[in-house]
Amino acid sequence: AQSVAQPEDQVNVAEGNPLTVKCTYSVSGNPYLFWYVQYPNRGLQFLLKYITGDNLVKGSYGFEAEFNKSQTSFHLKKPSALVSDSALYFCAVRDIRYGQNFVFGPGTRLSVLP
Amino acid sequence: NAGVTQTPKFQVLKTGQSMTLQCAQDMNHNSMYWYRQDPGMGLRLIYYSASEGTTDKGEVPNGYNVSRLNKREFSLRLESAAPSQTSVYFCASSEAPGMGEQYFGPGTRLTVT
């Protein structure tokens, strides 16, 4: 079974509007959850993580994510989207099947329209 | 600080040829990783090295070998390339496995014909 799912291949949002990129997970034990962003022809860059503590996590570039244990979700959010936020976004979860390493979701392409 | 560097950036191989992808990090990280990225599949872990002197298989290790040459360097070898290994390969490093964020290199785009 997939450890992490990103149900939307593509999300389109107008500049200035709030954005949400969805992620759900399925792992045993306490989940360690990460979000990364990939700009064209670049490697992934870390945005934020949830290990323990407050369910609302704040990260780089104004992004935040909300951990919801009952819904097994870790959605990425930003109150006001910028055109420069257009990129590929990956959710990742630690999966003990691979030691302490992470499994990445398939990615969601975010397009922010001017 | 260069972070994580990878060579080469691009490579075209014929089926059956071999090559080694090189990766180096200058952040004194203990753990290093090799992933492949294919459209619609996200990143899949090929091999990882939790610390210098150790290597372990990830999700898709078949057809690959790795060497953790020292704390800085982690290479990935394709002994006999196949078209199914056409992909973008990323190296990453982290202070320790499991909790810390990973830092990624710029990637190697490999085509096997």
Boltz contact constraints between the chains, C-beta under 6 A:
constraints:
  - contact:
      token1: [A, 43]
      token2: [B, 90]
      max_distance: 6.0
  - contact:
      token1: [A, 43]
      token2: [B, 104]
      max_distance: 6.0
  - contact:
      token1: [A, 43]
      token2: [B, 105]
      max_distance: 6.0
  - contact:
      token1: [A, 43]
      token2: [B, 106]
      max_distance: 6.0
  - contact:
      token1: [A, 43]
      token2: [B, 107]
      max_distance: 6.0
  - contact:
      token1: [A, 44]
      token2: [B, 104]
      max_distance: 6.0
  - contact:
      token1: [A, 46]
      token2: [B, 101]
      max_distance: 6.0
  - contact:
      token1: [A, 94]
      token2: [B, 98]
      max_distance: 6.0
  - contact:
      token1: [A, 98]
      token2: [B, 58]
      max_distance: 6.0
  - contact:
      token1: [A, 100]
      token2: [B, 97]
      max_distance: 6.0
  - contact:
      token1: [A, 100]
      token2: [B, 98]
      max_distance: 6.0
  - contact:
      token1: [A, 101]
      token2: [B, 45]
      max_distance: 6.0
  - contact:
      token1: [A, 101]
      token2: [B, 48]
      max_distance: 6.0
  - contact:
      token1: [A, 101]
      token2: [B, 97]
      max_distance: 6.0
  - contact:
      token1: [A, 104]
      token2: [B, 42]
      max_distance: 6.0
  - contact:
      token1: [A, 104]
      token2: [B, 43]
      max_distance: 6.0
  - contact:
      token1: [A, 105]
      token2: [B, 42]
      max_distance: 6.0
  - contact:
      token1: [A, 106]
      token2: [B, 40]
      max_distance: 6.0
  - contact:
      token1: [A, 106]
      token2: [B, 41]
      max_distance: 6.0
  - contact:
      token1: [A, 106]
      token2: [B, 42]
      max_distance: 6.0
  - contact:
      token1: [A, 107]
      token2: [B, 42]
      max_distance: 6.0
